Amino acid sequence: MLPRPHARLPEGHRGAGSPGDDLVPDPGLLLRQPRHRHRTPRRRAHLPGSAWFDFELEIGAVIGAAGRDLTPEQAVEHIAGYTLMCDWSARDLQGLESQLKIGQAKGKDGATTLGPWLVTPDELPFGPDGRLALHVRAEINGALVGQGRTDAMDWSFGEVVSYASRGVELQPGDVFGSGTVPGCCLIEHLDFGDLAAFRGWLKDGDVVRLSAEGLGEVRQTVRASAAPHPLAPRADPAAVVRPPRRNPARSAVPYTRGLHQVGAGVWAWLLPDGGYGRSNAGLVAGDGASLLVDTLYDLPLTAEMLAGMRPITDLHPLSHAVLTHANGDHTHGGQLLPGSVRVVAAEATAHEMRAEMAPELTTALQVMDLGPVLTRYLRDRFGGFDFGGIRLREPDHTFDRRLTLDVGGREVRLLNLGPAHTEADTVVHVPDAGVLFAGDLLFVGCTPIVWSGPIAHWIAACDTMIGLDAPTVVPGHGPVTDPDGIRAVRDYLAHVVEQADAALAKGLDLREAMFAVDLAEYAGWLDAERVVVNVYQRYREIHPGQPEIDRFALFALMAEWQATRS
């Protein structure tokens, strides 16, 4: 294998690979050197249900003569030739399956490409140690992903085939893969310390080109597949039975999923219970035009919302969409908007969108094994979303602090009151309807989280929102409220500052302060464990030299905090 010396079969498949038009038609047919021959790009679908579709450039050794219990020297003589091999992989499914510790299943069932040629060993270069010595190269859409050499294998093909033949009768046409040439797949370029640098997983329309000297090249276009047929969930016998989550806040309109009119020509799309990813959006209709406030966390949720708004947008087509901030639960659905829609956001929001990890990487929160406490916490909070196929749509127009839009003759005011929750936090004010869309500057019945800060900016933003004197306020999360809902968030933030400052005065370190905090009347808000992040931000404000904690570590602390209180 390349380069991992595990004592197991290679990543290739017994038999002639997966059925399909990419296979060598007759493994016994030995074709000559293919230096100047090409093939038309093939088309291959994503594996249904996978958001992390990947390729692996390998070399396949094809067996030409039957045999069993072979020595490495004998095994080499049973290899008829070599061919390019692509082991298509669903990394998210693979990650889940590996936690069972019984081998791969659907994660490695995304088919196998072989070809375009099968070349006899006498026409290929070998090193002095007898190892196949080919230079290989992997590209996506013409951009280099990785390149390397096959003689970096930890185990020779002779050793691999010898191991596989123990007690097994190998047959002509059996194919053994080398394992991935280092760097020639996407997962090896994924660095969780620098997620913004990752190009993302394979998407619809990507052209994968794999080549090896002496073996030619294969080029294939990735095509999206239909959604898989759902299977009924099974109860986890180890799960702790907890009461259903319920947002405790009162609501100015029924707090139910769907579209609710909150003013003249103004609607809110609500998604209870207001926890992680359960965000709200809005619609403002003018004469022959309308404006959308935010999209939702995944494509199915956004499609449902846009369909629910159709009775209005058919009469008043969407002309604008405002993104209140960069978080995915307010931006991920943008690709479903018509191309004619002008997407508007604060410049700092656009910057943060470009710097954040690719949307489909959020699947890590659903599939990674991060220990019993954090894994259960993340899957409970994020397990119900579908992060596949998302292409982030960046803003068409940006502004700094203020912008006024004309939407079919109606004045809509945008005010960037951040940084607070994120680098920029825009509120959308519709003066003639008395409605304010507060984005994630406002959580109602659920706990705010200060990803950016400083907290004083957020408190000042609350005062500014109250000063707008809008009787109806739509939060980013939670039920529709009024200025009293804004005051509650302002008072919560002030309480966090008071608690953190008191802990610091007592000499408590950061962890001690996080776990000693008294939430008082705010203890009943959903996701109370977010106080961990808020105390961390306050400590950093007081002591800027406080070591930075990455987001996964903060989630781990929140999970631990929540486990101690439940």
C-alpha positions in Angstrom: 0.0 0.0 0.0 1.0 3.6 -0.4 2.4 4.6 2.1 0.8 2.8 5.0 2.2 -0.7 5.9 -1.0 -2.2 7.2 -1.2 -6.0 7.1 -4.5 -6.2 5.2 -5.7 -6.6 1.7 -5.2 -3.6 -0.6 -7.9 -1.1 -1.2 -8.7 -2.6 -4.6 -11.5 -5.1 -5.1 -11.4 -8.8 -5.7 -12.8 -9.6 -9.1 -12.8 -7.3 -12.1 -13.9 -4.3 -10.2 -17.4 -2.8 -10.3 -19.5 -3.4 -13.4 -19.6 -0.5 -15.8 -18.2 0.9 -19.0 -15.0 2.0 -17.3 -13.7 -1.5 -16.9 -11.1 -3.2 -19.1 -13.4 -5.3 -21.4 -11.2 -8.4 -21.2 -8.6 -8.6 -18.5 -6.7 -11.2 -20.6 -6.3 -8.7 -23.5 -2.9 -7.1 -23.2 -2.7 -3.8 -25.0 0.5 -2.1 -26.0 2.0 1.2 -24.7 -0.7 3.9 -24.8 1.4 7.0 -24.9 -0.5 8.8 -27.6 -4.0 7.4 -27.1 -6.8 9.2 -25.3 -10.4 8.5 -24.3 -13.4 10.6 -24.1 -14.2 11.6 -20.5 -16.6 9.2 -18.8 -19.4 10.2 -16.5 -19.8 8.8 -13.0 -22.4 9.8 -10.3 -21.8 10.6 -6.7 -22.7 7.8 -4.4 -26.2 8.7 -3.2 -26.2 10.1 0.3 -22.6 11.2 0.3 -21.4 14.8 0.7 -17.7 13.9 0.8 -17.1 12.2 -2.5 -13.4 11.6 -3.3 -11.1 9.8 -5.7 -8.0 7.7 -5.1 -5.3 7.4 -7.8 -4.0 3.8 -7.6 -2.3 1.3 -9.9 -4.1 -2.0 -10.4 -2.3 -5.3 -10.9 -4.3 -7.8 -12.9 -3.9 -11.5 -12.3 -3.2 -13.6 -15.4 -2.8 -17.1 -14.0 -4.6 -18.9 -11.2 -2.7 -19.8 -8.0 -2.9 -19.9 -4.2 -0.5 -19.8 -1.3 2.0 -18.0 -3.5 5.4 -16.6 -2.4 6.1 -13.0 -3.2 8.4 -14.1 -6.0 5.8 -16.5 -7.4 3.0 -13.8 -7.1 4.9 -11.4 -9.4 4.9 -14.1 -12.1 1.1 -14.3 -11.8 0.6 -10.6 -12.6 -0.4 -10.3 -16.3 -0.2 -6.5 -16.4 -0.9 -3.1 -14.8 -3.6 -0.5 -15.4 -4.7 2.8 -13.9 -7.2 2.4 -11.1 -9.5 5.0 -9.4 -11.1 3.9 -6.1 -14.0 6.3 -5.7 -14.7 6.8 -2.1 -17.5 8.4 0.0 -15.5 9.7 2.9 -18.3 10.7 5.2 -19.9 7.2 4.9 -16.4 5.7 5.3 -15.9 7.6 8.5 -19.1 6.3 10.0 -18.5 2.7 8.9 -14.9 2.7 10.2 -16.3 3.4 13.7 -17.8 -0.1 13.7 -14.3 -1.6 13.2 -15.5 -4.3 10.9 -14.3 -3.0 7.6 -15.7 -0.8 4.8 -19.1 -1.0 3.2 -20.9 1.7 1.2 -18.1 4.1 1.8 -16.0 2.2 -0.6 -18.8 1.2 -2.9 -18.7 4.2 -5.2 -17.4 2.0 -8.0 -13.9 1.5 -9.4 -12.5 2.8 -12.6 -9.9 0.6 -14.5 -8.2 1.6 -17.7 -7.9 2.8 -20.3 -5.1 0.2 -21.0 -3.7 -3.0 -19.6 0.1 -2.9 -20.1 2.4 -5.9 -19.8 5.2 -5.7 -17.2 7.9 -5.9 -19.9 6.8 -2.5 -21.2 7.0 -0.7 -17.8 9.9 0.6 -15.8 10.9 -1.1 -12.5 13.4 0.0 -9.9 16.5 -1.9 -8.8 14.4 -3.4 -5.9 11.9 -4.8 -8.4 9.2 -2.3 -7.6 7.1 -0.7 -10.3 8.5 2.8 -10.9 5.9 5.1 -12.5 5.3 8.8 -12.1 1.6 9.6 -11.6 -0.5 12.8 -11.6 -4.0 13.7 -10.4 -5.9 16.8 -11.5 -9.4 18.3 -11.0 -10.6 20.7 -13.6 -7.0 21.1 -14.9 -5.6 22.0 -11.5 -3.0 19.8 -9.9 -4.1 17.9 -6.8 -1.1 15.6 -6.3 1.6 13.7 -8.0 4.1 11.0 -6.9 5.8 7.7 -7.7 4.6 4.1 -7.3 8.0 2.9 -6.1 7.2 4.6 -2.7 5.0 1.6 -1.9 5.6 0.1 1.5 4.6 -3.3 0.3 5.5 -4.5 -3.2 2.8 -5.9 -5.5 4.4 -9.3 -5.0 3.9 -9.1 -1.3 0.3 -7.8 -1.6 -0.7 -10.6 -4.0 1.1 -13.2 -1.9 -0.8 -12.1 1.2 -4.1 -12.2 -0.6 -3.4 -15.7 -2.0 -3.2 -17.3 1.5 -5.9 -20.0 1.5 -7.5 -18.3 -1.6 -7.5 -19.4 -5.2 -6.7 -16.3 -7.3 -8.3 -16.3 -10.7 -7.4 -14.6 -14.0 -9.0 -11.2 -14.0 -8.6 -10.5 -10.3 -7.5 -7.0 -9.7 -5.4 -5.7 -6.8 -5.0 -2.0 -6.1 -1.8 -0.4 -4.8 -3.6 1.9 -2.4 -3.5 5.7 -3.0 -0.3 7.3 -4.3 0.5 9.8 -1.5 -1.2 13.1 -2.2 -3.3 11.8 -5.0 -6.7 12.1 -3.3 -8.6 14.9 -1.6 -8.7 13.7 1.9 -4.9 13.9 2.3 -5.2 17.6 1.7 -7.8 18.2 4.4 -6.3 20.0 7.3 -8.7 20.8 10.2 -6.3 23.4 11.3 -6.7 25.3 8.0 -10.2 24.4 6.7 -10.4 27.5 4.5 -7.5 26.1 2.4 -9.4 22.9 1.4 -10.8 23.0 -2.1 -13.8 21.0 -1.1 -15.0 17.6 -2.1 -16.0 16.5 -5.6 -19.0 18.3 -7.0 -21.3 17.9 -9.9 -19.4 18.9 -13.1 -15.9 18.4 -11.7 -13.6 16.6 -14.2 -11.1 14.3 -12.6 -8.0 13.4 -14.7 -5.6 10.7 -13.6 -2.5 9.7 -15.5 0.5 7.5 -15.1 3.5 7.2 -17.4 3.2 4.1 -19.6 -0.5 3.6 -18.6 -2.2 6.6 -20.2 -4.9 8.6 -18.5 -8.6 8.5 -17.5 -10.8 11.5 -17.4 -14.2 11.4 -15.8 -16.9 14.0 -15.1 -18.6 13.7 -11.8 -22.4 13.9 -11.9 -24.8 14.4 -8.9 -27.0 11.5 -8.2 -30.6 11.4 -6.9 -31.2 11.3 -3.2 -31.1 7.9 -1.6 -34.3 6.1 -0.6 -34.6 6.9 3.2 -34.5 4.1 5.8 -36.5 4.3 9.0 -34.3 5.4 11.9 -33.6 2.9 14.7 -33.6 3.8 18.4 -30.2 4.0 20.1 -30.5 1.7 23.1 -27.6 3.5 24.7 -29.2 6.9 24.3 -30.2 8.8 27.4 -34.0 9.6 27.2 -34.5 13.3 27.5 -37.7 15.3 27.4 -38.4 16.9 24.0 -36.8 20.3 23.4 -39.2 23.1 23.6 -38.5 26.8 23.2 -39.8 28.5 26.4 -40.3 32.0 25.0 -43.7 33.4 24.2 -44.4 34.2 20.5 -46.2 37.1 18.9 -47.4 34.6 16.1 -47.9 30.9 16.3 -44.4 29.4 16.5 -44.8 26.7 13.9 -42.7 25.7 10.9 -43.5 27.7 7.8 -44.6 31.1 6.6 -46.3 33.7 8.9 -47.3 37.2 8.0 -45.8 39.6 10.5 -46.7 43.0 8.9 -48.2 44.5 5.8 -46.4 42.8 2.9 -43.9 41.2 5.3 -43.6 37.5 6.3 -41.3 35.4 8.5 -40.3 31.9 7.8 -40.0 30.2 11.1 -38.1 27.0 11.9 -38.6 25.8 15.5 -37.1 25.1 18.0 -34.5 27.8 17.3 -31.5 25.7 18.2 -28.4 25.1 16.0 -29.3 25.4 12.4 -33.0 26.0 13.1 -33.0 29.5 11.9 -35.6 32.0 10.6 -35.8 33.9 7.4 -38.0 36.7 6.0 -39.7 38.0 2.9 -40.6 41.7 2.1 -42.8 42.2 -0.9 -43.1 45.5 -2.8 -44.8 46.3 -6.1 -43.6 43.6 -8.5 -40.5 42.8 -6.5 -39.6 41.2 -3.2 -36.6 40.8 -0.9 -35.5 37.6 0.9 -33.8 37.9 4.3 -31.4 34.9 4.6 -31.5 31.4 3.3 -31.5 28.2 5.4 -28.9 25.6 6.5 -29.2 23.1 3.7 -30.7 22.8 0.3 -33.8 20.7 1.2 -34.8 23.3 3.9 -34.2 26.2 1.6 -36.2 24.5 -1.3 -39.1 23.9 1.1 -39.0 27.6 2.1 -38.8 29.0 -1.4 -41.7 26.7 -2.4 -43.8 28.0 0.5 -43.1 31.6 -0.6 -44.1 30.9 -4.2 -47.7 32.3 -3.8 -46.1 35.7 -3.0 -42.9 35.6 -5.2 -44.9 34.5 -8.3 -46.7 37.9 -8.0 -43.7 39.8 -6.7 -40.5 38.0 -8.0 -37.4 38.0 -5.8 -35.2 40.9 -6.8 -32.9 41.0 -3.7 -31.6 38.7 -1.0 -29.9 40.0 2.1 -27.5 37.9 4.1 -27.5 39.0 7.7 -24.2 37.3 8.5 -21.8 34.5 7.3 -23.0 31.5 9.3 -24.1 28.6 7.1 -27.6 28.3 8.6 -28.2 31.7 6.9 -26.2 31.3 3.7 -26.0 27.7 2.5 -29.2 27.8 0.4 -28.1 30.7 -1.8 -27.5 28.6 -4.9 -31.2 27.9 -5.2 -32.0 31.6 -5.8 -32.6 32.7 -9.4 -29.6 34.2 -11.1 -31.4 37.5 -11.4 -31.6 37.9 -7.7 -29.1 40.5 -6.4 -27.4 39.1 -3.2 -26.4 41.8 -0.7 -24.3 41.6 2.4 -21.9 43.6 4.5 -18.3 43.5 3.2 -17.1 41.8 6.4 -19.8 39.1 5.9 -18.5 38.4 2.4 -15.0 38.2 3.7 -16.0 35.7 6.4 -17.9 33.6 3.9 -14.8 33.3 1.8 -12.6 32.4 4.9 -14.9 29.8 6.4 -14.7 26.1 5.7 -16.4 24.6 2.7 -20.1 24.0 3.5 -20.0 20.2 3.0 -17.2 20.0 5.7 -20.0 20.6 8.2 -20.7 17.0 7.7 -17.8 16.4 10.0 -20.1 17.3 12.9 -22.3 14.3 11.9 -19.7 11.6 11.1 -16.5 12.1 13.0 -15.8 10.0 16.1 -14.8 12.5 18.7 -15.4 10.5 21.8 -18.6 9.5 23.5 -19.5 12.9 24.9 -18.7 15.2 22.0 -19.9 12.8 19.3 -23.3 12.4 20.9 -23.6 16.1 21.4 -22.8 17.1 17.8 -25.0 14.4 16.3 -27.9 15.4 18.5 -27.5 19.1 17.5 -26.5 18.7 13.8 -27.6 15.2 12.8 -30.8 16.2 11.0 -29.3 18.3 8.2 -28.1 17.4 4.7 -24.9 19.2 3.8 -24.5 17.6 0.4 -24.2 19.4 -2.9 -24.0 22.9 -1.4 -22.2 25.5 -3.5 -21.8 28.7 -1.6 -23.2 31.8 -3.4 -21.2 34.9 -2.6 -22.8 38.4 -2.5 -23.1 40.4 -5.7 -23.0 43.7 -3.8 -21.5 44.6 -0.5 -21.6 47.6 1.8 -19.9 48.8 4.9 -22.2 50.2 7.6 -25.5 51.2 6.0 -27.5 50.7 2.8 -31.0 51.5 1.7 -32.7 49.4 -0.9 -35.8 50.1 -3.0 -37.9 47.0 -3.2 -40.8 47.6 -5.5 -41.2 51.1 -4.1 -40.6 50.2 -0.5 -37.7 51.4 1.5 -35.7 48.7 3.2 -32.8 49.7 5.5 -29.8 47.6 6.1 -27.6 48.3 9.2 -24.4 46.4 10.0 -24.2 46.5 13.8 -21.3 44.1 14.1 -18.8 42.7 14.9 -20.7 40.9 17.6 -22.1 37.4 16.9 -19.8 37.3 13.8 -17.5 39.7 12.0 -20.5 41.6 10.7 -24.2 41.4 11.7 -26.8 43.1 9.6 -30.3 43.9 10.6 -33.0 44.5 8.1 -35.5 47.3 9.0 -38.8 47.7 7.1 -40.0 51.1 8.5 -43.4 51.3 6.9 -44.4 47.9 8.3 -42.8 48.3 11.7 -40.8 45.1 11.3 -37.2 44.4 12.2 -35.3 41.3 11.0 -32.5 41.0 13.6 -30.5 38.1 12.3 -28.4 36.4 14.9 -28.1 39.5 17.0 -31.2 38.2 18.5 -31.9 34.7 19.9 -35.3 34.3 21.6 -35.7 31.5 24.1 -32.3 30.1 23.1 -28.9 31.1 24.2 -26.8 33.6 22.1 -23.3 32.7 21.2 -20.5 35.2 20.8 -18.3 33.8 18.1 -16.7 37.1 17.4 -17.4 39.9 19.9 -16.6 42.0 21.7 -19.6 41.5 23.9 -19.9 45.3 24.4 -20.5 45.7 20.7 -23.4 43.2 20.9 -24.9 45.1 23.9 -24.6 48.4 22.0 -26.2 46.7 19.0 -29.2 45.7 21.2 -29.6 49.3 22.2 -29.5 50.4 18.6 -32.2 47.9 17.7 -34.4 49.0 20.6 -34.0 52.5 19.3 -35.4 51.6 15.9 -38.8 51.3 17.8 -40.0 48.4 15.6 -43.0 46.8 17.3 -42.4 43.4 15.6 -39.0 41.8 15.7 -38.0 38.6 13.9 -35.0 37.0 15.5 -32.4 34.8 13.7 -33.5 32.0 16.0 -36.7 31.5 18.1 -40.2 32.9 18.0 -41.2 36.4 16.8 -40.9 39.0 19.5 -40.9 42.7 20.3 -38.3 45.1 21.8 -38.6 43.2 25.1 -37.0 40.2 23.4 -34.1 42.4 22.5 -33.8 43.6 26.1 -33.7 40.0 27.3 -30.7 39.3 25.1 -29.0 42.5 26.2 -29.5 41.6 29.9 -28.2 38.0 29.3 -25.0 39.4 27.8 -24.6 41.8 30.7 -25.1 38.9 33.1 -22.3 36.9 31.4 -20.0 39.9 31.7 -20.8 40.2 35.3 -20.3 36.5 36.0 -17.0 36.3 34.1 -15.6 39.4 35.7 -16.5 38.1 39.1 -14.8 34.8 38.4 -11.7 36.5 37.2 -11.6 38.6 40.4 -11.7 35.4 42.4 -8.7 34.1 40.6 -10.6 31.4 38.7 -9.0 30.1 35.5 -11.0 30.0 32.3 -12.2 26.4 32.7 -13.2 27.0 36.3 -15.1 30.2 35.3 -17.0 28.3 32.6 -18.2 25.6 34.8 -18.9 27.8 37.9 -21.1 30.3 36.1 -24.6 30.9 37.5 -27.1 31.4 34.7 -29.9 32.4 37.1 -33.1 33.1 35.1 -31.4 32.3 31.8 -30.7 28.6 32.8 -34.0 27.5 31.0 -33.0 28.9 27.6 -32.2 26.3 25.0 -28.5 25.5 24.5 -27.5 27.0 27.8 -24.0 25.4 27.3 -23.1 28.2 24.9 -22.2 30.2 28.0 -18.9 28.4 27.7 -18.0 30.3 24.5 -19.3 33.5 25.9 -17.2 33.3 29.0 -14.2 32.4 26.9 -14.8 35.5 24.8 -15.0 37.7 27.9 -11.8 36.3 29.3 -10.0 37.1 26.0 -11.4 40.6 26.0 -9.9 41.2 29.5 -6.7 39.4 28.7 -6.0 39.4 24.9 -3.1 37.1 25.5 -5.4 34.3 26.6 -4.6 31.2 24.4 -6.9 30.8 21.5 -9.2 27.8 21.5 -10.3 26.4 18.2 -14.0 25.8 17.4 -13.9 22.0 17.9 -12.3 22.4 21.3 -15.0 24.9 22.2 -17.7 22.4 21.1 -16.0 19.8 23.3 -16.2 22.1 26.3 -19.9 22.9 25.6 -20.6 19.2 25.3 -18.9 18.5 28.6 -20.7 21.4 30.3 -24.1 20.2 29.0 -23.3 16.6 30.2 -22.6 17.9 33.7 -25.9 19.7 33.8 -28.3 17.1 32.3 
